[in-house]
Amino acid sequence: MQFSEFGQRLTAASGIVSLMDDLGCALRENPNMLFLGGGNPARIDVVERHLTQAMQAVLARGDDLHQMFGVYQSPAGDAAFRQDLAEHLNREFHWRLNAGNIALANGSQSAFFTLFNLLAGRQGSGQNRKIQLPLVPEYLGYSELGLTTDFFHANRPAIERLSEHEFKYHLDLTSFAVEPDTAALCVSRPTNPTGNVITDAEMAELDRAACEAGVPLIVDGAYGLPFPSIVFTQASCRWNENTVLVLSLSKLGFPGARTAIVIASEELIDAFAKANTVMSLAAGNVGPAVAHELLRREQLLSLGRLTIAPFYLERCQQAVRVLNRALGHLPYRLHKPEGAIFLWLWFEGLPISSQALYQRLKARGVLVIAGEHFFPGLAEPWQHRYECIRLSYAQPAQVVEQAARIIADEVTQIYERQ
Ligand code: PLP
C-alpha cells in the first residue's frame, strides 16, 4: 500500500510505535518479563474503590447516565463539569478561570497532537515554526506528533551533581533562549522520563521568556499539579493567560477513560475545541462524568495528594534503596526522584549505547526503556544521551528488586569487558 508522507511519518520504523511494539512483543514472548518499561499507573486499591463509587453514583442517576452514554457533548466538552472545575481551581489557586478556559479531549496524547500542530509547523507566511523543549530529556511521546519534519528545538539541561550517586537537571540559564522560530515552549512537570520537577524559579523564568517572546508555555501536568499530584518536592501550580496547562486522568488511575483537560486562554481553547471537533467530533463523556463526581466529593485533588503521591513515594524510596544496594560498585547516578513514576539511571561512560543495553536486558528478562529516545529535537551530539535508561517503579518492590540485580550484573559485565 502506498502511504502519504503523513502515513509514513506515523508508521515510521524509528518511532514510539515501534518502541511500544517491541515492548509488547517481548511481553507476549515472555509474560514473566520484569516489566519496568511502561507508563501504566499502578493499581491502588483505595483509588479503585473511589473510582468505583464515583462511577456507581453516576450510573445510579438516570439523567447522568444518559448524559454519559447517550449524547455528544459540545465541542469543548461537558459545560457543567468545566464550569465546576474552573470554580474549584479558582478557589484553590486564586486563578480567574471560567468554563471558556477549559476544553476536554480524548487523552492528553491526542491533545498534544492538536495543540502542537495548531501552533507549530508551516505558517501562512511560509515560515516553519517549532515547538521548543527547553530541557531534554523529555517525553518521547512528543517526538512523532509534528505534521511537518524538523518540528522541535531542544535545549540541553545543566547537570547538577548532588552527590556521588545523585544528580538533577536544571534549565541551563547560560544558554537558554527562545528561538526566533519557536511557536511554543513545552515542558512536562514532573518530567517523563527523569522524575525531575522543574523548580518554581525555573518555571518563572520560562514564563517570563515565553511572555517576552509572545509564545505560549505549555505545561504537561500528566503526573503533576493540581492532579494527580505525583510530586515529592515543593512545587507550586501556576497558570496565567499565556500558560497552557494540559492535565490527564490517566495517572489518576483512569488511563482507559482517555480523558485530558486543557486549561488555556479562551482564544486558544476556542481554536482547540474547533480542531478537536474536526478530529473527534466530541470528547468522550465517561472520564469527565467520573471526574465531575470526584470533584463533587472533593476528591479530584485530594486523591492525588493523600493517596496516590504517598503510594508512589513509598515505591520510589524502595526502588532507590534497592538500586543503590545493587549498583553500589558501578559508576551510576540516579536523577533525584522528585515525582512521576520513573527513575532515570545514568551510567557515565557506558561503553555501549542505551539501546544496546536495553536489548541485552531484554534478553535477560528485564524490560526498561533506552534513554536515547527521550531527546526529541536535540540536533547536537551528546554522549550523555546514550548513557541513561528509564525504569518505572509502578511495579511491586520484588519486581524492581529482581530487575535491579540483573541490571547490576549486566552492566558490571559491560564495564569489565571494555
Ligand atoms: N504526557 C506525559 C508526560 C506522559 O507520560 C503521557 C503518558 O504516559 C502522556 C502525556 C499521555 O497520556 P494520556 O494520553 O494517557 O493522557
Boltz pocket constraint, residues with backbone or C-beta under 6 A from the ligand:
constraints:
  - pocket:
      binder: B
      contacts: [[A, 39], [A, 106], [A, 107], [A, 108], [A, 109], [A, 110], [A, 139], [A, 141], [A, 188], [A, 190], [A, 191], [A, 192], [A, 220], [A, 222], [A, 223], [A, 247], [A, 248], [A, 249], [A, 250], [A, 255], [A, 258], [A, 259], [A, 260]]
      max_distance: 6.0
